[in-house]
Amino acid sequence: MLQTDVEHAEFEALRELLRVLGKGELSGLSKRARTLLNHAIAAATAPSYRARLLLQRKAQMWQHEGHLERAAEGLGRLIRAFSRK
């Protein structure tokens, strides 16, 4: 789960949230941990929110790793163009 693009503050918020959940209480959460909890609850209960997260993840993949996909699509167009001639 831990990736190099996760901010330290987000990682600490996750640790805080997991620690508090392990104790079975939700009082005293930092603002960032409370926000993370709200996102987790929405992802678990709202299908539209899950769909939005999926689209966001795909957009991020396209932005960060999309150069390979775009190159493959461009090469595919070239191959199709040459194979038609």
C-alpha positions, 0 to 999 in steps of 0.5 A: 500500500505504501508508495513513493508518491504518498505524502508523509502526512497522509501516511501518518494520517493512515497510521493514526486512523488504523491505531484509533480503529484498533482501539475501537474509538474515533475520538481525538482524530486529526483533521487529516485522519478524519478526512481519510475516515470519511473517504473510506466510509464513502468508498465503502457505502456509495457506489457512485463514490467508488466509481469516481475513485476508479475514474480518478485512479485511471486518470492518474495512471494515464497521467503518470504511466500513460506514455507507454499506452499512448506510444502503443496506441500511436504505434498501433495506428501506424501499423494499421496504416501501413498494413492497409497499403 
